[in-house]
Amino acid sequence: MSSLPLSFKKHGVVERHQVEGNDPSDRSFSRSILVSRTPQGYSAQVMYEALTVEGQTFTTIGAAVQSVVDKLRELGFRRLRTRPNFKGQRYLAEKETWVDYPDN
């Protein structure tokens, strides 16, 4: 990961968010969502076992993370919540609040 400040970094991972919840077989899980800057905005992806879920590209980081959460829900994941853990290389020390995504 580059040590450039976020405002100077053109492409690549700019944030890592933690996602927690239950997988389709009702097991608890916790993974990192990697948010990358692209020429069109931001995209996010998460890997869970052999599954890689990639969201659409959006102009905001929040919308990119929401896109991944929506795809996980379509695959049967439940009780999801996220929070940012890293901005660039800066660890946020779990001080950020969770964003809950209620089940439909």
HELIX and SHEET records of a PDB file:
HELIX    1   1 ILE A   61  GLU A   74  1                                  14    
SHEET    1   A 6 LEU A  51  GLU A  54  0                                        
SHEET    2   A 6 GLY A  41  TYR A  48 -1                                        
SHEET    3   A 6 SER A  28  THR A  38 -1                                        
SHEET    4   A 6 GLY A  12  ASN A  22 -1                                        
SHEET    5   A 6 ARG A  78  LYS A  87 -1                                        
SHEET    6   A 6 ARG A  90  TYR A  91 -1                                        
SHEET    1   B 6 LEU A  51  GLU A  54  0                                        
SHEET    2   B 6 GLY A  41  TYR A  48 -1                                        
SHEET    3   B 6 SER A  28  THR A  38 -1                                        
SHEET    4   B 6 GLY A  12  ASN A  22 -1                                        
SHEET    5   B 6 ARG A  78  LYS A  87 -1                                        
SHEET    6   B 6 VAL A  99  TYR A 101 -1                                        
END                                                                             
